[in-house]
């Protein structure tokens, strides 16, 4: 069985650029590169990863693709392009010359709540499918209605929701997140990453019982054939080690069949992103 971490990041820290890393996130103020992650993957029997953008720049996309060319465990890259640029088609075609460029993400959680519902954004995302590219939806729970509008507008585009749309775990709030996520899950072209949940809980005090109700909703809504594990490393380190984050989902998955576990820990990611090597 190939085990895939479908969501992790690399960066070379630059204080002026990486202002999103606040004082309480100080441990992230350093470089995080493949040599840092490789031993952690080996400890958890993870065979490969999908490296996902964290900066809104083509420079970072080029960095990730360069790392992927040199590091065999990176099976795919989700990069950034300006979805509203006049030369979008040319930029996408450029990145598609890299075989490991598998999808695009924009940090929509930092935009206005209606960002994904805007016509110009949807028009840009509509160009992805014809090139075989996916789109990662990164939103907070309260932005899910706009994500639903986008998905309804583009029924043939392959989407994946990052971090289960960031439910308010620290506040123990299930609604309206659960209702909106179930509505999104009714669209068969939408998958979901079981990732990023520990950093939505109380970083220093979370327990598996705090997160289980949210996992129950996600697994019931999407089914294992549309779910994929992601660590969100190194951001996850704010709330737990790579091993602890992996073990959280491993233990939840003990109730699943062998085939269902295979889906969550690799099968879905391989199918969704078209991972080949």
FENLINTA-V196741 format. One record per residue. N is the residue number from 1. RES is the residue in three letters. OMEGA is omega in whole degrees, -180 to 180 (NA if undefined). Layout:
# FENLINTA-V196741
n=N res=RES omega=OMEGA
n=N res=RES omega=OMEGA
This chain:
# FENLINTA-V196741
n=1 res=UNK omega=176
n=2 res=UNK omega=179
n=3 res=UNK omega=-175
n=4 res=UNK omega=167
n=5 res=UNK omega=-171
n=6 res=UNK omega=-178
n=7 res=UNK omega=173
n=8 res=UNK omega=-174
n=9 res=UNK omega=167
n=10 res=UNK omega=171
n=11 res=UNK omega=169
n=12 res=UNK omega=-168
n=13 res=UNK omega=174
n=14 res=UNK omega=-175
n=15 res=UNK omega=-177
n=16 res=UNK omega=-178
n=17 res=UNK omega=-170
n=18 res=UNK omega=-179
n=19 res=UNK omega=178
n=20 res=UNK omega=178
n=21 res=UNK omega=-175
n=22 res=UNK omega=-179
n=23 res=UNK omega=-179
n=24 res=UNK omega=177
n=25 res=UNK omega=-169
n=26 res=UNK omega=-178
n=27 res=UNK omega=178
n=28 res=UNK omega=-178
n=29 res=UNK omega=178
n=30 res=UNK omega=176
n=31 res=UNK omega=171
n=32 res=UNK omega=-172
n=33 res=UNK omega=-174
n=34 res=UNK omega=-180
n=35 res=UNK omega=177
n=36 res=UNK omega=-175
n=37 res=UNK omega=-172
n=38 res=UNK omega=-180
n=39 res=UNK omega=179
n=40 res=UNK omega=176
n=41 res=UNK omega=-179
n=42 res=UNK omega=-180
n=43 res=UNK omega=-177
n=44 res=UNK omega=179
n=45 res=UNK omega=175
n=46 res=UNK omega=-174
n=47 res=UNK omega=-177
n=48 res=UNK omega=-177
n=49 res=UNK omega=167
n=50 res=UNK omega=180
n=51 res=UNK omega=-172
n=52 res=UNK omega=-179
n=53 res=UNK omega=174
n=54 res=UNK omega=-179
n=55 res=UNK omega=-178
n=56 res=UNK omega=-180
n=57 res=UNK omega=174
n=58 res=UNK omega=178
n=59 res=UNK omega=179
n=60 res=UNK omega=177
n=61 res=UNK omega=177
n=62 res=UNK omega=178
n=63 res=UNK omega=-178
n=64 res=UNK omega=180
n=65 res=UNK omega=177
n=66 res=UNK omega=177
n=67 res=UNK omega=-178
n=68 res=UNK omega=179
n=69 res=UNK omega=-176
n=70 res=UNK omega=-174
n=71 res=UNK omega=-175
n=72 res=UNK omega=-177
n=73 res=UNK omega=176
n=74 res=UNK omega=-174
n=75 res=UNK omega=-179
n=76 res=UNK omega=-180
n=77 res=UNK omega=170
n=78 res=UNK omega=-174
n=79 res=UNK omega=180
n=80 res=UNK omega=165
n=81 res=UNK omega=179
n=82 res=UNK omega=-175
n=83 res=UNK omega=-179
n=84 res=UNK omega=-178
n=85 res=UNK omega=178
n=86 res=UNK omega=-180
n=87 res=UNK omega=-176
n=88 res=UNK omega=-177
n=89 res=UNK omega=180
n=90 res=UNK omega=-180
n=91 res=UNK omega=178
n=92 res=UNK omega=-180
n=93 res=UNK omega=176
n=94 res=UNK omega=-177
n=95 res=UNK omega=179
n=96 res=UNK omega=173
n=97 res=UNK omega=175
n=98 res=UNK omega=-175
n=99 res=UNK omega=-176
n=100 res=UNK omega=174
n=101 res=UNK omega=-170
n=102 res=UNK omega=-178
n=103 res=UNK omega=-176
n=104 res=UNK omega=173
n=105 res=UNK omega=171
n=106 res=UNK omega=-178
n=107 res=UNK omega=-176
n=108 res=UNK omega=179
n=109 res=UNK omega=-180
n=110 res=UNK omega=-179
n=111 res=UNK omega=175
n=112 res=UNK omega=-173
n=113 res=UNK omega=-178
n=114 res=UNK omega=-173
n=115 res=UNK omega=-175
n=116 res=UNK omega=178
n=117 res=UNK omega=-177
n=118 res=UNK omega=-175
n=119 res=UNK omega=-178
n=120 res=UNK omega=177
n=121 res=UNK omega=178
n=122 res=UNK omega=179
n=123 res=UNK omega=178
n=124 res=UNK omega=-179
n=125 res=UNK omega=-180
n=126 res=UNK omega=180
n=127 res=UNK omega=-173
n=128 res=UNK omega=-172
n=129 res=UNK omega=-178
n=130 res=UNK omega=177
n=131 res=UNK omega=179
n=132 res=UNK omega=-177
n=133 res=UNK omega=179
n=134 res=UNK omega=175
n=135 res=UNK omega=176
n=136 res=UNK omega=179
n=137 res=UNK omega=178
n=138 res=UNK omega=-179
n=139 res=UNK omega=167
n=140 res=UNK omega=-178
n=141 res=UNK omega=-176
n=142 res=UNK omega=179
n=143 res=UNK omega=-179
n=144 res=UNK omega=178
n=145 res=UNK omega=178
n=146 res=UNK omega=177
n=147 res=UNK omega=179
n=148 res=UNK omega=176
n=149 res=UNK omega=178
n=150 res=UNK omega=-178
n=151 res=UNK omega=178
n=152 res=UNK omega=-179
n=153 res=UNK omega=-174
n=154 res=UNK omega=-174
n=155 res=UNK omega=-179
n=156 res=UNK omega=180
n=157 res=UNK omega=177
n=158 res=UNK omega=-180
n=159 res=UNK omega=168
n=160 res=UNK omega=179
n=161 res=UNK omega=179
n=162 res=UNK omega=171
n=163 res=UNK omega=179
n=164 res=UNK omega=-179
n=165 res=UNK omega=169
n=166 res=UNK omega=176
n=167 res=UNK omega=-176
n=168 res=UNK omega=-175
n=169 res=UNK omega=-177
n=170 res=UNK omega=177
n=171 res=UNK omega=-178
n=172 res=UNK omega=-178
n=173 res=UNK omega=176
n=174 res=UNK omega=-179
n=175 res=UNK omega=4
n=176 res=UNK omega=-179
n=177 res=UNK omega=-174
n=178 res=UNK omega=180
n=179 res=UNK omega=-179
n=180 res=UNK omega=-180
n=181 res=UNK omega=177
n=182 res=UNK omega=178
n=183 res=UNK omega=178
n=184 res=UNK omega=-177
n=185 res=UNK omega=178
n=186 res=UNK omega=178
n=187 res=UNK omega=-171
n=188 res=UNK omega=179
n=189 res=UNK omega=-178
n=190 res=UNK omega=171
n=191 res=UNK omega=-178
n=192 res=UNK omega=176
n=193 res=UNK omega=174
n=194 res=UNK omega=-171
n=195 res=UNK omega=171
n=196 res=UNK omega=-174
n=197 res=UNK omega=-176
n=198 res=UNK omega=180
n=199 res=UNK omega=171
n=200 res=UNK omega=175
n=201 res=UNK omega=177
n=202 res=UNK omega=-167
n=203 res=UNK omega=-172
n=204 res=UNK omega=-173
n=205 res=UNK omega=-176
n=206 res=UNK omega=175
n=207 res=UNK omega=179
n=208 res=UNK omega=-180
n=209 res=UNK omega=179
n=210 res=UNK omega=-172
n=211 res=UNK omega=-176
n=212 res=UNK omega=-179
n=213 res=UNK omega=-180
n=214 res=UNK omega=175
n=215 res=UNK omega=179
n=216 res=UNK omega=-180
n=217 res=UNK omega=-176
n=218 res=UNK omega=-178
n=219 res=UNK omega=178
n=220 res=UNK omega=-175
n=221 res=UNK omega=-173
n=222 res=UNK omega=-172
n=223 res=UNK omega=-172
n=224 res=UNK omega=-178
n=225 res=UNK omega=173
n=226 res=UNK omega=178
n=227 res=UNK omega=178
n=228 res=UNK omega=178
n=229 res=UNK omega=171
n=230 res=UNK omega=-177
n=231 res=UNK omega=-169
n=232 res=UNK omega=173
n=233 res=UNK omega=2
n=234 res=UNK omega=-179
n=235 res=UNK omega=-180
n=236 res=UNK omega=-177
n=237 res=UNK omega=175
n=238 res=UNK omega=-174
n=239 res=UNK omega=-179
n=240 res=UNK omega=180
n=241 res=UNK omega=177
n=242 res=UNK omega=-179
n=243 res=UNK omega=-177
n=244 res=UNK omega=179
n=245 res=UNK omega=179
n=246 res=UNK omega=-178
n=247 res=UNK omega=177
n=248 res=UNK omega=-178
n=249 res=UNK omega=176
n=250 res=UNK omega=-177
n=251 res=UNK omega=176
n=252 res=UNK omega=-176
n=253 res=UNK omega=178
n=254 res=UNK omega=180
n=255 res=UNK omega=-176
n=256 res=UNK omega=174
n=257 res=UNK omega=179
n=258 res=UNK omega=180
n=259 res=UNK omega=179
n=260 res=UNK omega=177
n=261 res=UNK omega=178
n=262 res=UNK omega=176
n=263 res=UNK omega=-173
n=264 res=UNK omega=-176
n=265 res=UNK omega=173
n=266 res=UNK omega=-173
n=267 res=UNK omega=-179
n=268 res=UNK omega=-179
n=269 res=UNK omega=180
n=270 res=UNK omega=-180
n=271 res=UNK omega=-174
n=272 res=UNK omega=-176
n=273 res=UNK omega=-177
n=274 res=UNK omega=-179
n=275 res=UNK omega=-173
n=276 res=UNK omega=-173
n=277 res=UNK omega=NA
